[in-house]
Amino acid sequence: MRRRLPLWLVNLVLRFVVRSRLSMVATPEALRLGLEMRARRSFRLPPGTQCHEDTLAGIPALWAAPEGAGEERVVLYLHGGGYLAGSSRTHRHLGAALGAPCNARAVLPDYRLAPEHPFPAALDDALACYRALLERGVCHRAIALAGDSAGGGLAAALLLAIQNEGLPRPAAAVLFSPWADMTMTAPTLQRNARREAMLPVRRMGELVSLVLAGHDPADPLASPARGAFRDPPPVLLFAGRTEILLDDALALADALRQGGGDVQLELHARAPHAWPVFVGRLKAADAAVALAGQFLARQFSRTD
């Protein structure tokens, strides 16, 4: 077992190494390479995890099956990376760790990335993958959605797309620090700018421009915190109180509740943005992923 790092050290490294690099990175290609390299050095699959490549609706995907996981339950995990970076490789360890407590396999699609493929390419791919799981015979009550950062916002937008398409809803969703509002009007973008350990707020407008390519940022499918949900499945939301995206999580929780949703909101006083990605390296991440896995286990068991 790898040594767990103290939270203060993770925050320190993020602030003075990762945030500095994100502030200066010049191209999406450099961002992608950096994330892939850091993930390869830092993250390990849980022991006994079996991985294999696949395609869902023509979209490359990776299955990560924890030891002992059954075939019936599936966590559709949408990786973070600002819609510009990230992959099934950078997040497979988190998908597998999330699936273990609920006896589920995780599938991580490599949805198309901006700026080569701006909005709504990622959402179209996520919806196509959900359809593909249904067409393969996976019961909607045995599917959970999950994601972190941009992937968390994408999972929330997928709930809206599923609703709009009249498809059966999944059993539940788990969203880690979701980026759920691209209008750049959330107060914590400025209020938490100095306390934020990872994300440089001054680059967020540039990121929105690359992702949306002129599309209206208030579109609920781009900013699901502004969506009108109707009877969504149970959702577990995580956010850190020092994040610039804290208000995204709070607004999304309100939108889900206004639509009749059962929402559990977990706020951490000192954890950085999307901290569950450090599962296996950080106690706070282990605790969050264990809580999320137990939540999914309860939701799956209610629909078995």
C-alpha angles and dihedrals in degrees: 000000000000119000115265115237123226115252093238091057093049090051091048094051092045093050099046101030113023099034090046091053092046089051091056105031108125106197140025088242091059091047091052094047092049094050093047092050094047092048092049091052099040110034133063131187116250110264113275096021114148118207132189136168123243142155127241114197087341092308117124112244139171125220117212112190117188117221109284096011115152127229099242105067123065132185110204099208120196112198126226128233105124092277086283102077144013130080144195087279095057094050107028091103091057093046091051093046091050093050096050100075092047097042092242137137117234122221118196116193121206094227118191116277134220145272089035089044110025128186128344095024096089092048092046089053094047091050091047090053092051090050090048092054090052091048090052088059100259107148113239088230088061095053125087126185122221139167147149131233107331087004089055091053089046091053090052091048088049089057088057092046091050088050093048092049093050093239121151110270123244123250096255147326135232117200123189114200093328121208094220107153122056096176091093091225101112110121094223090065085077103021093056097033094110096039095048109108101197118018121069104220092204090068096050096088090052090049092051090051092052094047099043100033091204098323117139107271090207091065103119090225088061095035106029091178083077094049130117104231121194117205096328121190120262111292131199113202128193128192139155119238092228096052123114086222094055092108090053090062093044093049092046091051089052092049092050092048092048087056091055097264127152103233129184113194120198116191122187119204099216110010118119129238113301092355095168087077085077092064109148091027104054129045092216089054092048090051093049094048092046090051091048092048091050090049091053091046090056093048093047092048091053091058100039 
